[in-house]
């Protein structure tokens, strides 16, 4: 073979090698992008589904929590995850105050819209009728004779309107008076608190009087009369459930890493208004189910078993996680680590890790993983806090983090926490960071 032919063959081989190298690298990048896209698209589907009107805010009107639980169970079954019992459920019951009925409110003839202009506080009772409004003016506190005159008023057929938006909440006397209103020491028909932002909550203990929050922007300050027809329904024993599945570990099947997120939210207020709960916590469920999908793939099988727990009744006082720690499906001492995910929908400013100061080795590793891979802007440390489902686990000696995203939208416990406004812009990066942290825990 002459040199010219040999040279051509070498050049052809080199070109072929280069083309193959480029092809496989492009294919690899395409596969990575496809995988990233699948994580996002599946997460978005979960958020869209769980915030839909059909789930009634995942609360305790129209069995919203049960509809959501069944949806998660169905996803676990699709992935072929194992169950500790026959139906993936751990059932428990509790009392809850609900508002399934009338939701009518007019002040001086002006109609107000539930959710938008006002919310009924979780511990409110029912009230129907027309009543005189008495304004609590904070200037009353500056003169003892005015305070005494206010206390002498017969409030038995009146509603007190308290403008909290301009009160000095660092003043002890102000706080003492607020306590009198909250407990309705004046025996009024109801108390309305004027706020700059409406924040809904649930309660297991209803009062006998009406309790509302209303937006400051809706008021002038000289309102005279209120007509109201608001109904509560107190359920003494509502049955809910945790939804639990697992993937068996290949080397340490009796030791568990747990990923958790609560699926419940604030439910429905009246016959048409519901709280979607996109960021809190459909986003956490979207992350939980993406992780379940990831580890259900045979090639991703873990060394340690991984349990996936969707907790119920978090919004009622962490009741689902409390129930689990009191009646665990496997010994708590067998839990290697628990990572609880709540509010996973933003992340422009990074995440916060609650319990980071308690478990510094794991926190430092989480931060190191992020620094090395530049997943998100920051991983901030926080101490102990009873603000999500990690709490009762760490109180019983289980290593546990609660992580939540920071930055972006401010909608929280209101009707504006919607799927269409939730960016999920760091969702895929958070997923990759959690997988990396899980790999560290596995090894």
Secondary structure, 3 states (H helix, E strand, C coil): CCHHHHHHHHHHHHHHHHHHHHHHHHHHHHHHHHHHHHHHHHHHHHHHHHCCHHHHHHCCCCCHHHHHHHHHHHHHHHCCCECCCCCCEEEEEEEEEEECCCEEEEECCEECCECCCEEECCCCCCEEEEEEEEEECHHHHHCHHHHHHHHHCCCCCEEEEEEHHHCCCCCHHHHHHHHHHHCCCCCCCEEEEEECCCCCCCCCCCCCCEEEEEEHHHCCCCCCEEEEEECCEEEEEEEEEEEEEEECCCCEEEEEEEEEEECCCCCEECCCEECCCHHHHHHHHHHHHHHHHHHHCHHHCCCEEEEEEEECCHHHCCHHHHHHHHCCCCCHHHEEEEEEECCCCCCCCCEEEECCCCCHHHHHHHHHHHHHHCCCCCEEEECCCCCCCCHHHHHCCCCEEEEEECCCCCCCCCCCCCHHHCCCCCHHHHHHHHHHHHHHHHC
